Amino acid sequence: MCGLAGFILGQKRRRHAELRLIGGVFTELLLLNQRRGTDAAGLAVVRKDGTYRLFKRPGPAAGLVADKLYWSALALGNRVTAVLGHTRRKSRGSERNSLNNHPIRAGRVIGTHNGHIWNADRLVEALGLPRMAEVDSEVLFRLADRAEDEASFRALLRCCRGRMSAAFVDLDHPGVVRLIKGDLPLYAAHVPRLRAVFYASEAWMLRAALDGQRHEMLELDPFTLSTFGVGDVLDFTQTDVSFMATELKRCTTK
């Protein structure tokens, strides 16, 4: 069990006070998700031009937030499109190896994952995927990096056996954020005043972090891929996904 927390920013010119508020909500969400994993914590800040900042370390989210580098890593501006956060409960791969901690960079994709890909080793071998870390989560984002488009990613996802919810960004398209709500929890809320969507692994976390902010919970259906664009964060699409395939010969992007 791991924790996912983050936000997607719609297009808007924001003053410093509003950016500070958004950063504070995210930080509270990250700390609340600590109960889901204390082995490591991290975040990725994605900008409009596809550049990013990655900050992660072993230990609980409280330690990450207390690090003197945390707020400089989270420094927000009007070029930021999204922040992906994660709290890890390790199942494979030492947290002392930063490559095993989330967010994970896999080619042009940065993502966070809650769950297990039980056939990750077989997928690496069968599909010839590159691999830098020990964790099975990397394989999910290698599939996203391999995919030519959303349809081919969903086809590759069918090759996975396991459990998951996830969030990821293709740095070639930094204004698009994708959330997978599979058979593990993931919730999202829209804050109209901020033109922002926040997400977390548990609904109560959003309600607690957004207390005092008018917001509306969004319907993220199980076994769907939700695609958000920064042009209008409420104009998101959902497509069905599945990931319990048993025959690797079906793994194709065609």
DRENLUM-71952 format. One record per residue: x, y, z of N, C-alpha, C in turn; residue in one letter; residue number from 1. Coordinates in steps of 0.2 Angstrom, whole numbers, plus 5000, padded with zeros to 4 digits. Layout:
N
DRENTI    n.X    n.Y    n.Z   ca.X   ca.Y   ca.Z    c.X    c.Y    c.Z   res     n
DRENTI      X      Y      Z      X      Y      Z      X      Y      Z     A   NUM
...
***
This chain:
254
DRENTI    n.X    n.Y    n.Z   ca.X   ca.Y   ca.Z    c.X    c.Y    c.Z   res     n
DRENTI   5004   4994   5000   5000   5000   5000   5004   5006   5000     M     1
DRENTI   5003   5011   4995   5007   5017   4995   5002   5023   4994     C     2
DRENTI   5004   5029   4995   4999   5034   4994   5001   5039   4988     G     3
DRENTI   4996   5041   4985   4996   5046   4979   4993   5052   4981     L     4
DRENTI   4996   5058   4980   4994   5064   4981   4997   5069   4976     A     5
DRENTI   4993   5074   4973   4995   5078   4968   4990   5083   4966     G     6
DRENTI   4991   5087   4961   4986   5092   4958   4988   5093   4951     F     7
DRENTI   4983   5096   4947   4983   5098   4940   4981   5105   4940     I     8
DRENTI   4984   5110   4937   4983   5117   4937   4980   5118   4930     L     9
DRENTI   4974   5121   4930   4971   5124   4924   4974   5131   4923     G    10
DRENTI   4973   5133   4917   4976   5139   4914   4973   5145   4918     Q    11
DRENTI   4978   5149   4922   4976   5154   4925   4982   5158   4928     K    12
DRENTI   4982   5165   4928   4987   5169   4931   4986   5169   4938     R    13
DRENTI   4991   5166   4942   4990   5166   4949   4995   5170   4953     R    14
DRENTI   4993   5173   4958   4997   5177   4962   5001   5173   4967     R    15
DRENTI   5006   5176   4970   5010   5172   4975   5006   5169   4980     H    16
DRENTI   5001   5172   4983   4997   5170   4989   4993   5164   4987     A    17
DRENTI   4991   5163   4981   4987   5158   4978   4991   5152   4977     E    18
DRENTI   4997   5153   4974   5002   5147   4973   5004   5145   4980     L    19
DRENTI   5005   5149   4985   5007   5147   4992   5001   5142   4995     R    20
DRENTI   4995   5144   4993   4990   5140   4996   4989   5133   4993     L    21
DRENTI   4990   5133   4986   4990   5127   4983   4996   5122   4985     I    22
DRENTI   5002   5125   4986   5007   5121   4989   5006   5119   4996     G    23
DRENTI   5002   5123   5000   5001   5121   5007   4996   5115   5006     G    24
DRENTI   4991   5115   5002   4986   5110   5001   4989   5103   4999     V    25
DRENTI   4994   5104   4994   4997   5098   4992   5002   5095   4998     F    26
DRENTI   5005   5099   5002   5009   5097   5007   5005   5093   5012     T    27
DRENTI   4999   5096   5014   4995   5092   5019   4992   5086   5016     E    28
DRENTI   4991   5085   5009   4989   5079   5006   4995   5074   5007     L    29
DRENTI   5001   5076   5006   5006   5072   5006   5007   5069   5013     L    30
DRENTI   5007   5074   5018   5007   5071   5025   5002   5067   5027     L    31
DRENTI   4996   5068   5025   4990   5063   5026   4991   5057   5023     L    32
DRENTI   4994   5056   5017   4996   5050   5014   5001   5046   5017     N    33
DRENTI   5005   5049   5022   5010   5046   5026   5008   5039   5029     Q    34
DRENTI   5002   5039   5031   4999   5033   5034   4999   5027   5030     R    35
DRENTI   5000   5029   5023   4999   5023   5018   5006   5021   5017     R    36
DRENTI   5012   5024   5019   5018   5022   5018   5023   5027   5021     G    37
DRENTI   5028   5024   5024   5033   5028   5027   5040   5027   5025     T    38
DRENTI   5041   5022   5020   5048   5020   5018   5051   5025   5014     D    39
DRENTI   5048   5029   5010   5050   5035   5006   5045   5039   5004     A    40
DRENTI   5047   5045   5002   5042   5050   5000   5045   5054   4994     A    41
DRENTI   5041   5057   4990   5044   5061   4985   5039   5065   4981     G    42
DRENTI   5041   5070   4976   5037   5074   4972   5040   5075   4966     L    43
DRENTI   5036   5077   4960   5039   5079   4954   5035   5085   4952     A    44
DRENTI   5038   5091   4950   5035   5097   4948   5036   5097   4941     V    45
DRENTI   5031   5097   4937   5031   5097   4930   5029   5104   4927     V    46
DRENTI   5033   5107   4922   5032   5113   4919   5029   5113   4912     R    47
DRENTI   5027   5118   4910   5024   5119   4903   5028   5117   4897     K    48
DRENTI   5035   5118   4898   5040   5116   4893   5042   5109   4893     D    49
DRENTI   5040   5105   4898   5042   5098   4899   5048   5097   4903     G    50
DRENTI   5051   5103   4906   5056   5102   4911   5052   5100   4918     T    51
DRENTI   5056   5098   4923   5053   5096   4929   5059   5096   4934     Y    52
DRENTI   5056   5096   4941   5060   5095   4946   5058   5089   4950     R    53
DRENTI   5063   5085   4952   5061   5078   4955   5065   5079   4962     L    54
DRENTI   5061   5077   4968   5064   5078   4974   5061   5072   4978     F    55
DRENTI   5065   5067   4980   5063   5061   4984   5068   5059   4989     K    56
DRENTI   5066   5055   4994   5071   5053   4999   5068   5047   5003     R    57
DRENTI   5073   5043   5006   5070   5038   5010   5067   5041   5017     P    58
DRENTI   5062   5038   5020   5059   5040   5026   5052   5043   5025     G    59
DRENTI   5049   5045   5030   5042   5047   5029   5041   5054   5026     P    60
DRENTI   5035   5055   5024   5034   5062   5021   5035   5068   5026     A    61
DRENTI   5034   5067   5032   5036   5072   5037   5044   5074   5037     A    62
DRENTI   5048   5069   5035   5055   5070   5035   5056   5074   5028     G    63
DRENTI   5053   5072   5023   5054   5076   5017   5052   5083   5017     L    64
DRENTI   5046   5084   5020   5043   5091   5021   5048   5095   5026     V    65
DRENTI   5051   5092   5031   5055   5096   5035   5062   5097   5032     A    66
DRENTI   5064   5094   5027   5070   5095   5023   5071   5102   5021     D    67
DRENTI   5076   5106   5022   5077   5113   5020   5076   5114   5013     K    68
DRENTI   5077   5108   5009   5076   5109   5001   5069   5108   4999     L    69
DRENTI   5065   5106   5003   5058   5104   5001   5054   5110   4998     Y    70
DRENTI   5054   5116   5001   5050   5121   4998   5053   5124   4992     W    71
DRENTI   5060   5124   4991   5063   5126   4985   5061   5121   4980     S    72
DRENTI   5061   5115   4981   5059   5110   4976   5052   5111   4974     A    73
DRENTI   5047   5113   4979   5040   5113   4977   5039   5120   4975     L    74
DRENTI   5044   5125   4974   5042   5132   4972   5038   5132   4966     A    75
DRENTI   5032   5135   4966   5027   5135   4961   5027   5141   4957     L    76
DRENTI   5026   5141   4951   5025   5147   4947   5020   5146   4942     G    77
DRENTI   5019   5151   4938   5014   5150   4932   5016   5146   4926     N    78
DRENTI   5022   5143   4927   5024   5138   4922   5022   5131   4924     R    79
DRENTI   5020   5130   4930   5019   5123   4932   5012   5121   4930     V    80
DRENTI   5012   5115   4928   5006   5112   4926   5003   5107   4931     T    81
DRENTI   5008   5103   4934   5006   5098   4939   5011   5096   4944     A    82
DRENTI   5009   5093   4949   5014   5091   4954   5011   5084   4956     V    83
DRENTI   5016   5079   4956   5014   5072   4957   5018   5070   4964     L    84
DRENTI   5014   5068   4969   5017   5066   4975   5016   5059   4977     G    85
DRENTI   5020   5056   4981   5020   5049   4983   5023   5047   4990     H    86
DRENTI   5019   5043   4993   5022   5040   5000   5023   5033   4999     T    87
DRENTI   5028   5030   5000   5030   5023   4998   5030   5018   5004     R    88
DRENTI   5027   5012   5003   5028   5007   5008   5031   5001   5003     R    89
DRENTI   5037   5000   5005   5041   4996   5000   5039   4989   5000     K    90
DRENTI   5039   4986   4994   5037   4978   4994   5043   4975   4990     S    91
DRENTI   5047   4979   4986   5052   4976   4982   5057   4982   4981     R    92
DRENTI   5064   4981   4982   5068   4986   4981   5070   4991   4987     G    93
DRENTI   5076   4992   4988   5078   4996   4994   5076   5003   4993     S    94
DRENTI   5074   5006   4998   5072   5014   4998   5079   5017   4998     E    95
DRENTI   5084   5014   4999   5091   5018   4999   5093   5019   4992     R    96
DRENTI   5090   5015   4987   5092   5017   4980   5086   5021   4978     N    97
DRENTI   5088   5027   4976   5083   5033   4975   5079   5031   4968     S    98
DRENTI   5082   5026   4964   5078   5024   4958   5072   5020   4960     L    99
DRENTI   5072   5017   4966   5066   5013   4968   5061   5017   4971     N   100
DRENTI   5062   5024   4972   5057   5028   4975   5053   5032   4970     N   101
DRENTI   5047   5034   4972   5043   5038   4967   5043   5045   4969     H   102
DRENTI   5042   5049   4964   5040   5048   4957   5046   5045   4953     P   103
DRENTI   5044   5041   4948   5049   5037   4944   5049   5040   4937     I   104
DRENTI   5055   5041   4934   5056   5043   4928   5058   5037   4923     R   105
DRENTI   5054   5036   4918   5055   5031   4913   5054   5033   4906     A   106
DRENTI   5060   5035   4903   5060   5038   4897   5057   5045   4897     G   107
DRENTI   5052   5046   4893   5049   5053   4894   5043   5053   4899     R   108
DRENTI   5042   5048   4902   5036   5048   4907   5038   5048   4914     V   109
DRENTI   5035   5052   4918   5036   5052   4925   5029   5050   4929     I   110
DRENTI   5030   5046   4934   5024   5043   4937   5024   5041   4944     G   111
DRENTI   5019   5040   4947   5018   5037   4954   5013   5031   4953     T   112
DRENTI   5014   5026   4957   5010   5020   4957   5009   5018   4964     H   113
DRENTI   5003   5015   4965   5001   5012   4971   4998   5005   4969     N   114
DRENTI   5002   5000   4971   5000   4993   4969   5006   4988   4968     G   115
DRENTI   5004   4983   4964   5010   4978   4962   5008   4976   4955     H   116
DRENTI   5014   4975   4951   5014   4972   4945   5017   4965   4945     I   117
DRENTI   5013   4960   4946   5016   4954   4948   5020   4951   4943     W   118
DRENTI   5019   4952   4936   5022   4949   4931   5027   4954   4928     N   119
DRENTI   5030   4959   4932   5034   4964   4929   5040   4961   4926     A   120
DRENTI   5043   4956   4929   5050   4953   4926   5048   4950   4919     D   121
DRENTI   5043   4946   4919   5041   4943   4912   5040   4948   4907     R   122
DRENTI   5036   4954   4909   5035   4959   4904   5042   4962   4901     L   123
DRENTI   5046   4963   4906   5053   4966   4904   5056   4962   4899     V   124
DRENTI   5056   4955   4900   5059   4950   4896   5055   4950   4889     E   125
DRENTI   5049   4949   4890   5045   4948   4884   5045   4954   4879     A   126
DRENTI   5045   4960   4882   5044   4966   4878   5050   4970   4876     L   127
DRENTI   5056   4967   4880   5062   4970   4879   5062   4977   4882     G   128
DRENTI   5059   4978   4888   5059   4985   4891   5065   4986   4894     L   129
DRENTI   5068   4992   4894   5074   4994   4898   5071   4995   4905     P   130
DRENTI   5076   4994   4910   5075   4994   4917   5081   4997   4921     R   131
DRENTI   5079   5002   4925   5085   5005   4929   5084   5003   4936     M   132
DRENTI   5078   5002   4939   5076   5001   4946   5074   4993   4947     A   133
DRENTI   5073   4992   4953   5071   4985   4955   5064   4985   4956     E   134
DRENTI   5060   4990   4957   5053   4990   4958   5049   4988   4952     V   135
DRENTI   5044   4985   4953   5039   4983   4948   5036   4989   4945     D   136
DRENTI   5035   4994   4949   5031   5000   4947   5034   5003   4940     S   137
DRENTI   5041   5003   4940   5044   5006   4934   5042   5003   4928     E   138
DRENTI   5040   4996   4928   5037   4993   4922   5031   4996   4919     V   139
DRENTI   5027   4998   4924   5020   5002   4921   5022   5008   4917     L   140
DRENTI   5027   5012   4920   5029   5018   4916   5033   5017   4910     F   141
DRENTI   5036   5011   4910   5040   5009   4904   5035   5008   4898     R   142
DRENTI   5029   5005   4900   5024   5003   4895   5021   5010   4893     L   143
DRENTI   5020   5015   4897   5017   5021   4895   5022   5024   4890     A   144
DRENTI   5028   5024   4892   5034   5027   4887   5034   5023   4881     D   145
DRENTI   5033   5017   4881   5033   5013   4874   5027   5014   4870     R   146
DRENTI   5021   5016   4873   5015   5017   4869   5016   5023   4864     A   147
DRENTI   5013   5022   4858   5012   5027   4854   5007   5032   4855     E   148
DRENTI   5001   5030   4858   4996   5034   4860   4992   5030   4865     D   149
DRENTI   4986   5033   4867   4982   5031   4872   4979   5024   4871     E   150
DRENTI   4977   5023   4865   4975   5016   4863   4980   5011   4864     A   151
DRENTI   4986   5012   4862   4991   5007   4862   4993   5006   4869     S   152
DRENTI   4993   5011   4874   4995   5011   4881   4989   5006   4884     F   153
DRENTI   4983   5007   4882   4978   5003   4885   4979   4995   4883     R   154
DRENTI   4981   4994   4877   4983   4988   4875   4988   4985   4879     A   155
DRENTI   4994   4989   4880   4999   4986   4884   4997   4985   4891     L   156
DRENTI   4993   4989   4893   4991   4988   4900   4987   4982   4902     L   157
DRENTI   4984   4979   4896   4981   4973   4897   4986   4967   4898     R   158
DRENTI   4992   4968   4897   4997   4963   4898   4999   4962   4906     C   159
DRENTI   4997   4967   4910   4999   4967   4917   4994   4963   4921     C   160
DRENTI   4998   4959   4925   4994   4956   4931   4996   4959   4937     R   161
DRENTI   4991   4961   4941   4992   4965   4947   4986   4969   4950     G   162
DRENTI   4988   4974   4954   4984   4979   4956   4987   4986   4955     R   163
DRENTI   4982   4991   4954   4985   4997   4953   4980   5003   4954     M   164
DRENTI   4983   5009   4956   4981   5015   4954   4987   5019   4953     S   165
DRENTI   4987   5024   4948   4993   5028   4946   4991   5035   4944     A   166
DRENTI   4997   5039   4943   4996   5045   4940   5003   5046   4936     A   167
DRENTI   5002   5049   4930   5008   5050   4926   5007   5056   4921     F   168
DRENTI   5013   5058   4919   5014   5063   4914   5019   5061   4909     V   169
DRENTI   5017   5062   4902   5022   5062   4897   5025   5069   4896     D   170
DRENTI   5031   5069   4897   5035   5076   4896   5035   5079   4890     L   171
DRENTI   5033   5075   4884   5032   5078   4878   5025   5081   4877     D   172
DRENTI   5021   5080   4882   5014   5083   4883   5013   5085   4890     H   173
DRENTI   5017   5090   4893   5017   5091   4900   5010   5095   4902     P   174
DRENTI   5006   5097   4897   4999   5099   4899   4994   5094   4900     G   175
DRENTI   4996   5088   4900   4991   5082   4900   4993   5078   4906     V   176
DRENTI   4988   5076   4911   4990   5072   4916   4985   5066   4916     V   177
DRENTI   4987   5060   4917   4983   5054   4917   4983   5051   4924     R   178
DRENTI   4977   5049   4926   4976   5046   4932   4972   5039   4930     L   179
DRENTI   4975   5033   4933   4973   5027   4932   4969   5025   4939     I   180
DRENTI   4963   5024   4939   4960   5021   4945   4958   5014   4943     K   181
DRENTI   4962   5010   4946   4961   5003   4944   4956   4999   4950     G   182
DRENTI   4959   4994   4953   4956   4991   4959   4958   4994   4965     D   183
DRENTI   4962   4999   4965   4964   5002   4972   4962   5009   4972     L   184
DRENTI   4961   5012   4978   4957   5019   4978   4961   5025   4975     P   185
DRENTI   4957   5029   4972   4960   5036   4970   4954   5040   4969     L   186
DRENTI   4955   5046   4972   4949   5051   4972   4952   5058   4970     Y   187
DRENTI   4947   5062   4967   4949   5069   4964   4944   5074   4966     A   188
DRENTI   4946   5080   4967   4941   5085   4969   4943   5092   4965     A   189
DRENTI   4938   5095   4962   4940   5101   4959   4938   5107   4963     H   190
DRENTI   4943   5112   4963   4942   5118   4967   4941   5124   4962     V   191
DRENTI   4935   5126   4961   4934   5131   4955   4938   5138   4956     P   192
DRENTI   4938   5140   4962   4942   5147   4963   4949   5146   4961     R   193
DRENTI   4952   5140   4962   4959   5139   4960   4960   5136   4953     L   194
DRENTI   4954   5134   4950   4955   5131   4943   4960   5125   4944     R   195
DRENTI   4959   5121   4949   4964   5116   4950   4960   5109   4952     A   196
DRENTI   4963   5104   4950   4960   5097   4953   4966   5094   4957     V   197
DRENTI   4964   5092   4963   4968   5089   4968   4966   5081   4968     F   198
DRENTI   4971   5077   4969   4969   5070   4970   4973   5067   4976     Y   199
DRENTI   4970   5062   4978   4973   5058   4984   4971   5051   4984     A   200
DRENTI   4974   5047   4988   4972   5040   4988   4966   5039   4992     S   201
DRENTI   4964   5043   4997   4958   5042   5000   4954   5049   5000     E   202
DRENTI   4947   5048   5000   4943   5054   4999   4943   5059   5005     A   203
DRENTI   4944   5056   5011   4944   5060   5017   4950   5065   5017     W   204
DRENTI   4955   5062   5014   4961   5067   5014   4960   5073   5010     M   205
DRENTI   4956   5072   5005   4954   5078   5001   4950   5083   5005     L   206
DRENTI   4945   5080   5008   4940   5084   5012   4944   5088   5018     R   207
DRENTI   4949   5084   5021   4953   5088   5026   4957   5093   5024     A   208
DRENTI   4961   5092   5018   4966   5097   5015   4962   5103   5012     A   209
DRENTI   4956   5101   5010   4952   5107   5006   4947   5110   5011     L   210
DRENTI   4947   5109   5017   4943   5111   5022   4943   5119   5021     D   211
DRENTI   4937   5122   5020   4937   5129   5020   4937   5132   5012     G   212
DRENTI   4939   5127   5008   4939   5129   5001   4933   5125   4997     Q   213
DRENTI   4929   5129   4994   4923   5126   4990   4926   5121   4985     R   214
DRENTI   4924   5115   4985   4926   5110   4980   4921   5105   4979     H   215
DRENTI   4922   5102   4973   4917   5096   4972   4921   5090   4970     E   216
DRENTI   4919   5084   4973   4922   5078   4971   4920   5076   4964     M   217
DRENTI   4925   5073   4961   4924   5071   4954   4923   5063   4954     L   218
DRENTI   4920   5061   4949   4918   5054   4948   4924   5051   4944     E   219
DRENTI   4928   5047   4948   4933   5043   4945   4931   5035   4945     L   220
DRENTI   4929   5033   4940   4926   5026   4940   4932   5021   4941     D   221
DRENTI   4931   5015   4944   4936   5010   4944   4937   5007   4937     P   222
DRENTI   4943   5005   4936   4946   5003   4930   4945   5008   4924     F   223
DRENTI   4947   5014   4926   4947   5019   4920   4953   5023   4920     T   224
DRENTI   4954   5025   4914   4960   5030   4913   4957   5037   4912     L   225
DRENTI   4958   5042   4917   4956   5048   4916   4961   5053   4913     S   226
DRENTI   4960   5057   4908   4964   5061   4905   4962   5068   4906     T   227
DRENTI   4967   5072   4910   4965   5079   4911   4970   5084   4907     F   228
DRENTI   4967   5089   4904   4971   5094   4901   4971   5101   4905     G   229
DRENTI   4976   5104   4905   4977   5111   4908   4972   5116   4905     V   230
DRENTI   4970   5115   4899   4966   5120   4896   4959   5121   4900     G   231
DRENTI   4957   5115   4902   4950   5115   4906   4950   5109   4910     D   232
DRENTI   4952   5109   4916   4953   5104   4920   4947   5100   4921     V   233
DRENTI   4941   5103   4920   4935   5099   4921   4933   5095   4915     L   234
DRENTI   4936   5097   4909   4934   5094   4903   4939   5088   4902     D   235
DRENTI   4938   5083   4906   4942   5077   4906   4938   5071   4903     F   236
DRENTI   4942   5066   4901   4939   5060   4898   4941   5054   4902     T   237
DRENTI   4936   5049   4901   4938   5043   4905   4937   5037   4900     Q   238
DRENTI   4941   5033   4900   4941   5027   4895   4942   5021   4900     T   239
DRENTI   4939   5015   4898   4940   5009   4902   4947   5006   4901     D   240
DRENTI   4949   5003   4906   4956   4999   4906   4955   4993   4909     V   241
DRENTI   4959   4988   4907   4959   4981   4911   4967   4979   4911     S   242
DRENTI   4968   4975   4916   4975   4974   4917   4976   4967   4921     F   243
DRENTI   4972   4962   4918   4973   4955   4921   4975   4950   4916     M   244
DRENTI   4977   4952   4910   4979   4948   4904   4984   4942   4907     A   245
DRENTI   4983   4936   4904   4988   4931   4905   4992   4929   4900     T   246
DRENTI   4990   4931   4894   4994   4929   4888   4998   4934   4885     E   247
DRENTI   5005   4934   4886   5010   4939   4884   5009   4940   4876     L   248
DRENTI   5007   4935   4872   5007   4936   4865   5002   4942   4863     K   249
DRENTI   4997   4943   4868   4993   4949   4866   4996   4956   4867     R   250
DRENTI   5002   4956   4870   5005   4962   4871   5007   4966   4865     C   251
DRENTI   5004   4971   4863   5005   4974   4856   5003   4981   4857     T   252
DRENTI   5006   4986   4853   5004   4992   4853   5000   4993   4846     T   253
DRENTI   4999   4988   4842   4995   4989   4836   4988   4988   4837     K   254
***
